[in-house]
Amino acid sequence: MIRRYGEAVKPGQVYIRRPGVYGILLDGDQILATHQASPVPEFQLPGGGIDKGEHPIPALHREVYEETGWKIAVVRRLGAFRRFTYMPEYDLWAEKLCAVYLARPVRRLAPPSEAGHTAVWLPIHDALTRLGNPGDRAMLARYFG
């Protein structure tokens, strides 16, 4: 069973399953996060949805590059969680299945190409409280706990 974080499931609401992949991008005592400006400004682990037919590792590379502009080296899968949420950018109620990987930032190739995203270095102790998603915070705490 995959642990759930965040909002309670709304009775009667239909949710579309959305598999996604996210990275804890570690460099020393900091992680590379993304700050998403909208719909709600927040710090997040870089990552996102896995496209149909796409494998998780290439999806992680693509999403991290889009949201941070960095090339990464994937180390290993840390675990997964799920959350039920409304995604206003897609007008969609989603059951997000979030696989989280440990990765190492290798080189900054460009600025983020995804609108509204900014790459931000956060000390791990700050990220544990500043990441906007409780599942992101729990995965980070589990790894550094």
Phi and psi in radians as a Rosetta constraint file:
Dihedral C 1 N 2 CA 2 C 2 CIRCULARHARMONIC -1.652 0.35
Dihedral N 2 CA 2 C 2 N 3 CIRCULARHARMONIC 2.267 0.35
Dihedral C 2 N 3 CA 3 C 3 CIRCULARHARMONIC -1.139 0.35
Dihedral N 3 CA 3 C 3 N 4 CIRCULARHARMONIC 2.477 0.35
Dihedral C 3 N 4 CA 4 C 4 CIRCULARHARMONIC -1.837 0.35
Dihedral N 4 CA 4 C 4 N 5 CIRCULARHARMONIC 2.457 0.35
Dihedral C 4 N 5 CA 5 C 5 CIRCULARHARMONIC -2.240 0.35
Dihedral N 5 CA 5 C 5 N 6 CIRCULARHARMONIC 2.730 0.35
Dihedral C 5 N 6 CA 6 C 6 CIRCULARHARMONIC 1.612 0.35
Dihedral N 6 CA 6 C 6 N 7 CIRCULARHARMONIC -2.614 0.35
Dihedral C 6 N 7 CA 7 C 7 CIRCULARHARMONIC -1.021 0.35
Dihedral N 7 CA 7 C 7 N 8 CIRCULARHARMONIC 2.606 0.35
Dihedral C 7 N 8 CA 8 C 8 CIRCULARHARMONIC -1.237 0.35
Dihedral N 8 CA 8 C 8 N 9 CIRCULARHARMONIC 2.668 0.35
Dihedral C 8 N 9 CA 9 C 9 CIRCULARHARMONIC -1.173 0.35
Dihedral N 9 CA 9 C 9 N 10 CIRCULARHARMONIC 2.306 0.35
Dihedral C 9 N 10 CA 10 C 10 CIRCULARHARMONIC -1.500 0.35
Dihedral N 10 CA 10 C 10 N 11 CIRCULARHARMONIC 2.099 0.35
Dihedral C 10 N 11 CA 11 C 11 CIRCULARHARMONIC -0.988 0.35
Dihedral N 11 CA 11 C 11 N 12 CIRCULARHARMONIC 2.356 0.35
Dihedral C 11 N 12 CA 12 C 12 CIRCULARHARMONIC 1.454 0.35
Dihedral N 12 CA 12 C 12 N 13 CIRCULARHARMONIC -0.214 0.35
Dihedral C 12 N 13 CA 13 C 13 CIRCULARHARMONIC -1.397 0.35
Dihedral N 13 CA 13 C 13 N 14 CIRCULARHARMONIC 2.342 0.35
Dihedral C 13 N 14 CA 14 C 14 CIRCULARHARMONIC -1.571 0.35
Dihedral N 14 CA 14 C 14 N 15 CIRCULARHARMONIC 2.216 0.35
Dihedral C 14 N 15 CA 15 C 15 CIRCULARHARMONIC -1.958 0.35
Dihedral N 15 CA 15 C 15 N 16 CIRCULARHARMONIC 2.438 0.35
Dihedral C 15 N 16 CA 16 C 16 CIRCULARHARMONIC -1.704 0.35
Dihedral N 16 CA 16 C 16 N 17 CIRCULARHARMONIC 2.231 0.35
Dihedral C 16 N 17 CA 17 C 17 CIRCULARHARMONIC -1.237 0.35
Dihedral N 17 CA 17 C 17 N 18 CIRCULARHARMONIC 2.244 0.35
Dihedral C 17 N 18 CA 18 C 18 CIRCULARHARMONIC -2.241 0.35
Dihedral N 18 CA 18 C 18 N 19 CIRCULARHARMONIC 1.712 0.35
Dihedral C 18 N 19 CA 19 C 19 CIRCULARHARMONIC -1.231 0.35
Dihedral N 19 CA 19 C 19 N 20 CIRCULARHARMONIC 2.449 0.35
Dihedral C 19 N 20 CA 20 C 20 CIRCULARHARMONIC -2.509 0.35
Dihedral N 20 CA 20 C 20 N 21 CIRCULARHARMONIC 2.919 0.35
Dihedral C 20 N 21 CA 21 C 21 CIRCULARHARMONIC -2.394 0.35
Dihedral N 21 CA 21 C 21 N 22 CIRCULARHARMONIC 2.413 0.35
Dihedral C 21 N 22 CA 22 C 22 CIRCULARHARMONIC -2.408 0.35
Dihedral N 22 CA 22 C 22 N 23 CIRCULARHARMONIC 2.710 0.35
Dihedral C 22 N 23 CA 23 C 23 CIRCULARHARMONIC -2.180 0.35
Dihedral N 23 CA 23 C 23 N 24 CIRCULARHARMONIC 2.379 0.35
Dihedral C 23 N 24 CA 24 C 24 CIRCULARHARMONIC -1.603 0.35
Dihedral N 24 CA 24 C 24 N 25 CIRCULARHARMONIC 1.832 0.35
Dihedral C 24 N 25 CA 25 C 25 CIRCULARHARMONIC -1.719 0.35
Dihedral N 25 CA 25 C 25 N 26 CIRCULARHARMONIC 1.645 0.35
Dihedral C 25 N 26 CA 26 C 26 CIRCULARHARMONIC -1.644 0.35
Dihedral N 26 CA 26 C 26 N 27 CIRCULARHARMONIC 2.313 0.35
Dihedral C 26 N 27 CA 27 C 27 CIRCULARHARMONIC -2.466 0.35
Dihedral N 27 CA 27 C 27 N 28 CIRCULARHARMONIC 1.780 0.35
Dihedral C 27 N 28 CA 28 C 28 CIRCULARHARMONIC 1.159 0.35
Dihedral N 28 CA 28 C 28 N 29 CIRCULARHARMONIC -2.155 0.35
Dihedral C 28 N 29 CA 29 C 29 CIRCULARHARMONIC -1.825 0.35
Dihedral N 29 CA 29 C 29 N 30 CIRCULARHARMONIC 0.421 0.35
Dihedral C 29 N 30 CA 30 C 30 CIRCULARHARMONIC -2.241 0.35
Dihedral N 30 CA 30 C 30 N 31 CIRCULARHARMONIC 2.750 0.35
Dihedral C 30 N 31 CA 31 C 31 CIRCULARHARMONIC -2.119 0.35
Dihedral N 31 CA 31 C 31 N 32 CIRCULARHARMONIC 2.636 0.35
Dihedral C 31 N 32 CA 32 C 32 CIRCULARHARMONIC -1.578 0.35
Dihedral N 32 CA 32 C 32 N 33 CIRCULARHARMONIC 2.014 0.35
Dihedral C 32 N 33 CA 33 C 33 CIRCULARHARMONIC -1.973 0.35
Dihedral N 33 CA 33 C 33 N 34 CIRCULARHARMONIC 3.076 0.35
Dihedral C 33 N 34 CA 34 C 34 CIRCULARHARMONIC -2.121 0.35
Dihedral N 34 CA 34 C 34 N 35 CIRCULARHARMONIC 2.496 0.35
Dihedral C 34 N 35 CA 35 C 35 CIRCULARHARMONIC -1.851 0.35
Dihedral N 35 CA 35 C 35 N 36 CIRCULARHARMONIC 2.061 0.35
Dihedral C 35 N 36 CA 36 C 36 CIRCULARHARMONIC -1.731 0.35
Dihedral N 36 CA 36 C 36 N 37 CIRCULARHARMONIC 2.176 0.35
Dihedral C 36 N 37 CA 37 C 37 CIRCULARHARMONIC -1.303 0.35
Dihedral N 37 CA 37 C 37 N 38 CIRCULARHARMONIC -0.596 0.35
Dihedral C 37 N 38 CA 38 C 38 CIRCULARHARMONIC -2.534 0.35
Dihedral N 38 CA 38 C 38 N 39 CIRCULARHARMONIC 2.752 0.35
Dihedral C 38 N 39 CA 39 C 39 CIRCULARHARMONIC -1.333 0.35
Dihedral N 39 CA 39 C 39 N 40 CIRCULARHARMONIC -0.434 0.35
Dihedral C 39 N 40 CA 40 C 40 CIRCULARHARMONIC -2.210 0.35
Dihedral N 40 CA 40 C 40 N 41 CIRCULARHARMONIC 2.134 0.35
Dihedral C 40 N 41 CA 41 C 41 CIRCULARHARMONIC -1.045 0.35
Dihedral N 41 CA 41 C 41 N 42 CIRCULARHARMONIC 2.199 0.35
Dihedral C 41 N 42 CA 42 C 42 CIRCULARHARMONIC -2.851 0.35
Dihedral N 42 CA 42 C 42 N 43 CIRCULARHARMONIC 2.735 0.35
Dihedral C 42 N 43 CA 43 C 43 CIRCULARHARMONIC -1.489 0.35
Dihedral N 43 CA 43 C 43 N 44 CIRCULARHARMONIC 2.475 0.35
Dihedral C 43 N 44 CA 44 C 44 CIRCULARHARMONIC -2.469 0.35
Dihedral N 44 CA 44 C 44 N 45 CIRCULARHARMONIC 2.773 0.35
Dihedral C 44 N 45 CA 45 C 45 CIRCULARHARMONIC -1.238 0.35
Dihedral N 45 CA 45 C 45 N 46 CIRCULARHARMONIC 2.361 0.35
Dihedral C 45 N 46 CA 46 C 46 CIRCULARHARMONIC -1.104 0.35
Dihedral N 46 CA 46 C 46 N 47 CIRCULARHARMONIC 2.460 0.35
Dihedral C 46 N 47 CA 47 C 47 CIRCULARHARMONIC 2.661 0.35
Dihedral N 47 CA 47 C 47 N 48 CIRCULARHARMONIC -3.032 0.35
Dihedral C 47 N 48 CA 48 C 48 CIRCULARHARMONIC 2.990 0.35
Dihedral N 48 CA 48 C 48 N 49 CIRCULARHARMONIC -2.819 0.35
Dihedral C 48 N 49 CA 49 C 49 CIRCULARHARMONIC -1.160 0.35
Dihedral N 49 CA 49 C 49 N 50 CIRCULARHARMONIC 2.552 0.35
Dihedral C 49 N 50 CA 50 C 50 CIRCULARHARMONIC -1.614 0.35
Dihedral N 50 CA 50 C 50 N 51 CIRCULARHARMONIC 2.125 0.35
Dihedral C 50 N 51 CA 51 C 51 CIRCULARHARMONIC -1.204 0.35
Dihedral N 51 CA 51 C 51 N 52 CIRCULARHARMONIC 2.681 0.35
Dihedral C 51 N 52 CA 52 C 52 CIRCULARHARMONIC -0.973 0.35
Dihedral N 52 CA 52 C 52 N 53 CIRCULARHARMONIC 2.238 0.35
Dihedral C 52 N 53 CA 53 C 53 CIRCULARHARMONIC 1.464 0.35
Dihedral N 53 CA 53 C 53 N 54 CIRCULARHARMONIC -0.091 0.35
Dihedral C 53 N 54 CA 54 C 54 CIRCULARHARMONIC -1.565 0.35
Dihedral N 54 CA 54 C 54 N 55 CIRCULARHARMONIC 2.505 0.35
Dihedral C 54 N 55 CA 55 C 55 CIRCULARHARMONIC -1.527 0.35
Dihedral N 55 CA 55 C 55 N 56 CIRCULARHARMONIC 2.691 0.35
Dihedral C 55 N 56 CA 56 C 56 CIRCULARHARMONIC -1.030 0.35
Dihedral N 56 CA 56 C 56 N 57 CIRCULARHARMONIC -0.747 0.35
Dihedral C 56 N 57 CA 57 C 57 CIRCULARHARMONIC -1.146 0.35
Dihedral N 57 CA 57 C 57 N 58 CIRCULARHARMONIC -0.863 0.35
Dihedral C 57 N 58 CA 58 C 58 CIRCULARHARMONIC -1.052 0.35
Dihedral N 58 CA 58 C 58 N 59 CIRCULARHARMONIC -0.596 0.35
Dihedral C 58 N 59 CA 59 C 59 CIRCULARHARMONIC -1.119 0.35
Dihedral N 59 CA 59 C 59 N 60 CIRCULARHARMONIC -0.714 0.35
Dihedral C 59 N 60 CA 60 C 60 CIRCULARHARMONIC -1.101 0.35
Dihedral N 60 CA 60 C 60 N 61 CIRCULARHARMONIC -0.799 0.35
Dihedral C 60 N 61 CA 61 C 61 CIRCULARHARMONIC -1.006 0.35
Dihedral N 61 CA 61 C 61 N 62 CIRCULARHARMONIC -0.802 0.35
Dihedral C 61 N 62 CA 62 C 62 CIRCULARHARMONIC -1.110 0.35
Dihedral N 62 CA 62 C 62 N 63 CIRCULARHARMONIC -0.865 0.35
Dihedral C 62 N 63 CA 63 C 63 CIRCULARHARMONIC -1.116 0.35
Dihedral N 63 CA 63 C 63 N 64 CIRCULARHARMONIC -0.746 0.35
Dihedral C 63 N 64 CA 64 C 64 CIRCULARHARMONIC -1.095 0.35
Dihedral N 64 CA 64 C 64 N 65 CIRCULARHARMONIC -0.746 0.35
Dihedral C 64 N 65 CA 65 C 65 CIRCULARHARMONIC -1.093 0.35
Dihedral N 65 CA 65 C 65 N 66 CIRCULARHARMONIC -0.787 0.35
Dihedral C 65 N 66 CA 66 C 66 CIRCULARHARMONIC -1.076 0.35
Dihedral N 66 CA 66 C 66 N 67 CIRCULARHARMONIC -0.685 0.35
Dihedral C 66 N 67 CA 67 C 67 CIRCULARHARMONIC -1.602 0.35
Dihedral N 67 CA 67 C 67 N 68 CIRCULARHARMONIC -0.324 0.35
Dihedral C 67 N 68 CA 68 C 68 CIRCULARHARMONIC -2.242 0.35
Dihedral N 68 CA 68 C 68 N 69 CIRCULARHARMONIC -0.432 0.35
Dihedral C 68 N 69 CA 69 C 69 CIRCULARHARMONIC 1.466 0.35
Dihedral N 69 CA 69 C 69 N 70 CIRCULARHARMONIC 0.126 0.35
Dihedral C 69 N 70 CA 70 C 70 CIRCULARHARMONIC -1.769 0.35
Dihedral N 70 CA 70 C 70 N 71 CIRCULARHARMONIC 2.551 0.35
Dihedral C 70 N 71 CA 71 C 71 CIRCULARHARMONIC -1.550 0.35
Dihedral N 71 CA 71 C 71 N 72 CIRCULARHARMONIC 2.466 0.35
Dihedral C 71 N 72 CA 72 C 72 CIRCULARHARMONIC -2.234 0.35
Dihedral N 72 CA 72 C 72 N 73 CIRCULARHARMONIC 2.856 0.35
Dihedral C 72 N 73 CA 73 C 73 CIRCULARHARMONIC -2.082 0.35
Dihedral N 73 CA 73 C 73 N 74 CIRCULARHARMONIC 2.072 0.35
Dihedral C 73 N 74 CA 74 C 74 CIRCULARHARMONIC -1.364 0.35
Dihedral N 74 CA 74 C 74 N 75 CIRCULARHARMONIC 2.304 0.35
Dihedral C 74 N 75 CA 75 C 75 CIRCULARHARMONIC -1.672 0.35
Dihedral N 75 CA 75 C 75 N 76 CIRCULARHARMONIC -1.002 0.35
Dihedral C 75 N 76 CA 76 C 76 CIRCULARHARMONIC -2.943 0.35
Dihedral N 76 CA 76 C 76 N 77 CIRCULARHARMONIC 2.843 0.35
Dihedral C 76 N 77 CA 77 C 77 CIRCULARHARMONIC -1.394 0.35
Dihedral N 77 CA 77 C 77 N 78 CIRCULARHARMONIC 2.328 0.35
Dihedral C 77 N 78 CA 78 C 78 CIRCULARHARMONIC -1.713 0.35
Dihedral N 78 CA 78 C 78 N 79 CIRCULARHARMONIC -0.540 0.35
Dihedral C 78 N 79 CA 79 C 79 CIRCULARHARMONIC 2.751 0.35
Dihedral N 79 CA 79 C 79 N 80 CIRCULARHARMONIC -2.885 0.35
Dihedral C 79 N 80 CA 80 C 80 CIRCULARHARMONIC -2.624 0.35
Dihedral N 80 CA 80 C 80 N 81 CIRCULARHARMONIC 2.764 0.35
Dihedral C 80 N 81 CA 81 C 81 CIRCULARHARMONIC -2.572 0.35
Dihedral N 81 CA 81 C 81 N 82 CIRCULARHARMONIC 2.968 0.35
Dihedral C 81 N 82 CA 82 C 82 CIRCULARHARMONIC -2.325 0.35
Dihedral N 82 CA 82 C 82 N 83 CIRCULARHARMONIC 2.728 0.35
Dihedral C 82 N 83 CA 83 C 83 CIRCULARHARMONIC -2.622 0.35
Dihedral N 83 CA 83 C 83 N 84 CIRCULARHARMONIC 2.622 0.35
Dihedral C 83 N 84 CA 84 C 84 CIRCULARHARMONIC -1.877 0.35
Dihedral N 84 CA 84 C 84 N 85 CIRCULARHARMONIC 2.190 0.35
Dihedral C 84 N 85 CA 85 C 85 CIRCULARHARMONIC -2.723 0.35
Dihedral N 85 CA 85 C 85 N 86 CIRCULARHARMONIC 2.780 0.35
Dihedral C 85 N 86 CA 86 C 86 CIRCULARHARMONIC -1.597 0.35
Dihedral N 86 CA 86 C 86 N 87 CIRCULARHARMONIC 2.315 0.35
Dihedral C 86 N 87 CA 87 C 87 CIRCULARHARMONIC -1.928 0.35
Dihedral N 87 CA 87 C 87 N 88 CIRCULARHARMONIC 1.634 0.35
Dihedral C 87 N 88 CA 88 C 88 CIRCULARHARMONIC -1.074 0.35
Dihedral N 88 CA 88 C 88 N 89 CIRCULARHARMONIC -0.533 0.35
Dihedral C 88 N 89 CA 89 C 89 CIRCULARHARMONIC -1.132 0.35
Dihedral N 89 CA 89 C 89 N 90 CIRCULARHARMONIC -0.366 0.35
Dihedral C 89 N 90 CA 90 C 90 CIRCULARHARMONIC -2.007 0.35
Dihedral N 90 CA 90 C 90 N 91 CIRCULARHARMONIC -0.006 0.35
Dihedral C 90 N 91 CA 91 C 91 CIRCULARHARMONIC 0.853 0.35
Dihedral N 91 CA 91 C 91 N 92 CIRCULARHARMONIC 0.975 0.35
Dihedral C 91 N 92 CA 92 C 92 CIRCULARHARMONIC -2.475 0.35
Dihedral N 92 CA 92 C 92 N 93 CIRCULARHARMONIC 2.337 0.35
Dihedral C 92 N 93 CA 93 C 93 CIRCULARHARMONIC -1.550 0.35
Dihedral N 93 CA 93 C 93 N 94 CIRCULARHARMONIC 2.131 0.35
Dihedral C 93 N 94 CA 94 C 94 CIRCULARHARMONIC -2.191 0.35
Dihedral N 94 CA 94 C 94 N 95 CIRCULARHARMONIC 2.507 0.35
Dihedral C 94 N 95 CA 95 C 95 CIRCULARHARMONIC -1.718 0.35
Dihedral N 95 CA 95 C 95 N 96 CIRCULARHARMONIC 1.793 0.35
Dihedral C 95 N 96 CA 96 C 96 CIRCULARHARMONIC -1.527 0.35
Dihedral N 96 CA 96 C 96 N 97 CIRCULARHARMONIC 2.125 0.35
Dihedral C 96 N 97 CA 97 C 97 CIRCULARHARMONIC -1.753 0.35
Dihedral N 97 CA 97 C 97 N 98 CIRCULARHARMONIC 1.897 0.35
Dihedral C 97 N 98 CA 98 C 98 CIRCULARHARMONIC -1.896 0.35
Dihedral N 98 CA 98 C 98 N 99 CIRCULARHARMONIC 1.861 0.35
Dihedral C 98 N 99 CA 99 C 99 CIRCULARHARMONIC -1.526 0.35
Dihedral N 99 CA 99 C 99 N 100 CIRCULARHARMONIC 2.357 0.35
Dihedral C 99 N 100 CA 100 C 100 CIRCULARHARMONIC -2.088 0.35
Dihedral N 100 CA 100 C 100 N 101 CIRCULARHARMONIC 2.281 0.35
Dihedral C 100 N 101 CA 101 C 101 CIRCULARHARMONIC -2.067 0.35
Dihedral N 101 CA 101 C 101 N 102 CIRCULARHARMONIC 2.580 0.35
Dihedral C 101 N 102 CA 102 C 102 CIRCULARHARMONIC -1.518 0.35
Dihedral N 102 CA 102 C 102 N 103 CIRCULARHARMONIC 2.310 0.35
Dihedral C 102 N 103 CA 103 C 103 CIRCULARHARMONIC -2.517 0.35
Dihedral N 103 CA 103 C 103 N 104 CIRCULARHARMONIC 2.861 0.35
Dihedral C 103 N 104 CA 104 C 104 CIRCULARHARMONIC -2.052 0.35
Dihedral N 104 CA 104 C 104 N 105 CIRCULARHARMONIC 2.194 0.35
Dihedral C 104 N 105 CA 105 C 105 CIRCULARHARMONIC -1.143 0.35
Dihedral N 105 CA 105 C 105 N 106 CIRCULARHARMONIC 2.282 0.35
Dihedral C 105 N 106 CA 106 C 106 CIRCULARHARMONIC -1.788 0.35
Dihedral N 106 CA 106 C 106 N 107 CIRCULARHARMONIC -0.867 0.35
Dihedral C 106 N 107 CA 107 C 107 CIRCULARHARMONIC -2.814 0.35
Dihedral N 107 CA 107 C 107 N 108 CIRCULARHARMONIC 2.423 0.35
Dihedral C 107 N 108 CA 108 C 108 CIRCULARHARMONIC -1.391 0.35
Dihedral N 108 CA 108 C 108 N 109 CIRCULARHARMONIC 2.127 0.35
Dihedral C 108 N 109 CA 109 C 109 CIRCULARHARMONIC -1.742 0.35
Dihedral N 109 CA 109 C 109 N 110 CIRCULARHARMONIC -0.518 0.35
Dihedral C 109 N 110 CA 110 C 110 CIRCULARHARMONIC -2.931 0.35
Dihedral N 110 CA 110 C 110 N 111 CIRCULARHARMONIC 2.960 0.35
Dihedral C 110 N 111 CA 111 C 111 CIRCULARHARMONIC -1.223 0.35
Dihedral N 111 CA 111 C 111 N 112 CIRCULARHARMONIC 2.837 0.35
Dihedral C 111 N 112 CA 112 C 112 CIRCULARHARMONIC -0.981 0.35
Dihedral N 112 CA 112 C 112 N 113 CIRCULARHARMONIC 2.427 0.35
Dihedral C 112 N 113 CA 113 C 113 CIRCULARHARMONIC -1.666 0.35
Dihedral N 113 CA 113 C 113 N 114 CIRCULARHARMONIC -0.256 0.35
Dihedral C 113 N 114 CA 114 C 114 CIRCULARHARMONIC -1.490 0.35
Dihedral N 114 CA 114 C 114 N 115 CIRCULARHARMONIC 2.157 0.35
Dihedral C 114 N 115 CA 115 C 115 CIRCULARHARMONIC -0.986 0.35
Dihedral N 115 CA 115 C 115 N 116 CIRCULARHARMONIC 2.431 0.35
Dihedral C 115 N 116 CA 116 C 116 CIRCULARHARMONIC 1.432 0.35
Dihedral N 116 CA 116 C 116 N 117 CIRCULARHARMONIC 0.077 0.35
Dihedral C 116 N 117 CA 117 C 117 CIRCULARHARMONIC -1.902 0.35
Dihedral N 117 CA 117 C 117 N 118 CIRCULARHARMONIC 2.461 0.35
Dihedral C 117 N 118 CA 118 C 118 CIRCULARHARMONIC -2.312 0.35
Dihedral N 118 CA 118 C 118 N 119 CIRCULARHARMONIC 2.312 0.35
Dihedral C 118 N 119 CA 119 C 119 CIRCULARHARMONIC -1.345 0.35
Dihedral N 119 CA 119 C 119 N 120 CIRCULARHARMONIC 2.319 0.35
Dihedral C 119 N 120 CA 120 C 120 CIRCULARHARMONIC -2.414 0.35
Dihedral N 120 CA 120 C 120 N 121 CIRCULARHARMONIC 2.291 0.35
Dihedral C 120 N 121 CA 121 C 121 CIRCULARHARMONIC -1.536 0.35
Dihedral N 121 CA 121 C 121 N 122 CIRCULARHARMONIC 2.228 0.35
Dihedral C 121 N 122 CA 122 C 122 CIRCULARHARMONIC -2.149 0.35
Dihedral N 122 CA 122 C 122 N 123 CIRCULARHARMONIC 2.317 0.35
Dihedral C 122 N 123 CA 123 C 123 CIRCULARHARMONIC -1.025 0.35
Dihedral N 123 CA 123 C 123 N 124 CIRCULARHARMONIC 2.504 0.35
Dihedral C 123 N 124 CA 124 C 124 CIRCULARHARMONIC -0.947 0.35
Dihedral N 124 CA 124 C 124 N 125 CIRCULARHARMONIC -0.781 0.35
Dihedral C 124 N 125 CA 125 C 125 CIRCULARHARMONIC -1.091 0.35
Dihedral N 125 CA 125 C 125 N 126 CIRCULARHARMONIC -0.541 0.35
Dihedral C 125 N 126 CA 126 C 126 CIRCULARHARMONIC -1.301 0.35
Dihedral N 126 CA 126 C 126 N 127 CIRCULARHARMONIC -0.728 0.35
Dihedral C 126 N 127 CA 127 C 127 CIRCULARHARMONIC -1.059 0.35
Dihedral N 127 CA 127 C 127 N 128 CIRCULARHARMONIC -0.570 0.35
Dihedral C 127 N 128 CA 128 C 128 CIRCULARHARMONIC -1.055 0.35
Dihedral N 128 CA 128 C 128 N 129 CIRCULARHARMONIC -0.413 0.35
Dihedral C 128 N 129 CA 129 C 129 CIRCULARHARMONIC -1.952 0.35
Dihedral N 129 CA 129 C 129 N 130 CIRCULARHARMONIC -0.390 0.35
Dihedral C 129 N 130 CA 130 C 130 CIRCULARHARMONIC -1.618 0.35
Dihedral N 130 CA 130 C 130 N 131 CIRCULARHARMONIC -0.363 0.35
Dihedral C 130 N 131 CA 131 C 131 CIRCULARHARMONIC -1.079 0.35
Dihedral N 131 CA 131 C 131 N 132 CIRCULARHARMONIC 2.320 0.35
Dihedral C 131 N 132 CA 132 C 132 CIRCULARHARMONIC -1.317 0.35
Dihedral N 132 CA 132 C 132 N 133 CIRCULARHARMONIC -0.348 0.35
Dihedral C 132 N 133 CA 133 C 133 CIRCULARHARMONIC -1.775 0.35
Dihedral N 133 CA 133 C 133 N 134 CIRCULARHARMONIC 2.181 0.35
Dihedral C 133 N 134 CA 134 C 134 CIRCULARHARMONIC -1.080 0.35
Dihedral N 134 CA 134 C 134 N 135 CIRCULARHARMONIC -0.507 0.35
Dihedral C 134 N 135 CA 135 C 135 CIRCULARHARMONIC -1.187 0.35
Dihedral N 135 CA 135 C 135 N 136 CIRCULARHARMONIC -0.725 0.35
Dihedral C 135 N 136 CA 136 C 136 CIRCULARHARMONIC -1.044 0.35
Dihedral N 136 CA 136 C 136 N 137 CIRCULARHARMONIC -0.810 0.35
Dihedral C 136 N 137 CA 137 C 137 CIRCULARHARMONIC -1.090 0.35
Dihedral N 137 CA 137 C 137 N 138 CIRCULARHARMONIC -0.727 0.35
Dihedral C 137 N 138 CA 138 C 138 CIRCULARHARMONIC -1.138 0.35
Dihedral N 138 CA 138 C 138 N 139 CIRCULARHARMONIC -0.719 0.35
Dihedral C 138 N 139 CA 139 C 139 CIRCULARHARMONIC -1.147 0.35
Dihedral N 139 CA 139 C 139 N 140 CIRCULARHARMONIC -0.706 0.35
Dihedral C 139 N 140 CA 140 C 140 CIRCULARHARMONIC -1.120 0.35
Dihedral N 140 CA 140 C 140 N 141 CIRCULARHARMONIC -0.786 0.35
Dihedral C 140 N 141 CA 141 C 141 CIRCULARHARMONIC -1.113 0.35
Dihedral N 141 CA 141 C 141 N 142 CIRCULARHARMONIC -0.684 0.35
Dihedral C 141 N 142 CA 142 C 142 CIRCULARHARMONIC -1.099 0.35
Dihedral N 142 CA 142 C 142 N 143 CIRCULARHARMONIC -0.715 0.35
Dihedral C 142 N 143 CA 143 C 143 CIRCULARHARMONIC -1.222 0.35
Dihedral N 143 CA 143 C 143 N 144 CIRCULARHARMONIC -0.702 0.35
Dihedral C 143 N 144 CA 144 C 144 CIRCULARHARMONIC -1.727 0.35
Dihedral N 144 CA 144 C 144 N 145 CIRCULARHARMONIC 0.056 0.35
